[in-house]
Amino acid sequence: MSTTKTTIAAAIFALGAAGAYAQATVKPDGQWRYALGAAASASSGNTESSSLNFNGEGVRATTVDKISFYGRALQGKTDGETTAEQVGLGGRYDRNFGPRWYGFGQGDYLHDKLANLSARLSAAGGAGYHVIIGETTTFDVFGGLGYTNDDFVDPAVVAGSLRDSYGRAELLLGEESTHKYSESTTFKQRLVLYPNLRDTGEYRAEFDAGVAVAMTKVMSLTVGLNYRYNSDPGEGLEKGDMLFLTGISVKID
């Protein structure tokens, strides 16, 4: 990986990204690889609307461990009113204990103004198991413990009290898979549940899925879906948020 490539990738990632739609190549050779994506839309007439998002991820894998990070940024307006304002960043480290078992640690940041989140900071760690290891299909399950703290844009009634922020310990239970359907088409999905250990019965859930169809060796068409669920987001807020985006991505190998 040249210095120029690294500098370009770092600069674009500083802008953030939208979910896991841009899919970086994963090879166990110790080299950094990136995928950067973007999408935009605009309409005028009876309704004036526009949206812009950047997305991407970077991965460095060996036969022993893997480092990955992502970023996302989304801005949308309709008739002058903000309809989307999200920024997210995160990273994860995985280390194999053997052919199947591995440990991991991860951290995430999210700003979502319309969901009343000034900042959500999360950290977690645990262990996982490689159920399927193949050239065309991989499937992992994992679990662990973590801590999440939400700082709100406006005070919110959460867990029965008016709060400026809310921190809690959480379980982490999840699964993820990758599927290579052809030389040009790949699919990734990830589902994670976060049961609340402070206020039992409450939980969060996150689902991410993305399809990439290669047009050339470096450029792909992408389609992505994000769904976020919070059983107790605060009074007056929807429990579920879904985001569906299409765009293009470029790989830097």
Secondary structure as GFF3:
##gff-version 3
##sequence-region A 1 253
A	DSSP	alpha_helix	3	13	.	.	.	ID=ss1
A	DSSP	beta_strand	32	43	.	.	.	ID=ss2
A	DSSP	beta_strand	49	61	.	.	.	ID=ss3
A	DSSP	beta_strand	65	78	.	.	.	ID=ss4
A	DSSP	beta_strand	81	96	.	.	.	ID=ss5
A	DSSP	beta_strand	101	112	.	.	.	ID=ss6
A	DSSP	three_ten_helix	113	115	.	.	.	ID=ss7
A	DSSP	beta_strand	117	133	.	.	.	ID=ss8
A	DSSP	beta_strand	137	158	.	.	.	ID=ss9
A	DSSP	beta_strand	161	180	.	.	.	ID=ss10
A	DSSP	beta_strand	185	195	.	.	.	ID=ss11
A	DSSP	beta_strand	203	214	.	.	.	ID=ss12
A	DSSP	beta_strand	219	230	.	.	.	ID=ss13
A	DSSP	beta_strand	240	252	.	.	.	ID=ss14
###
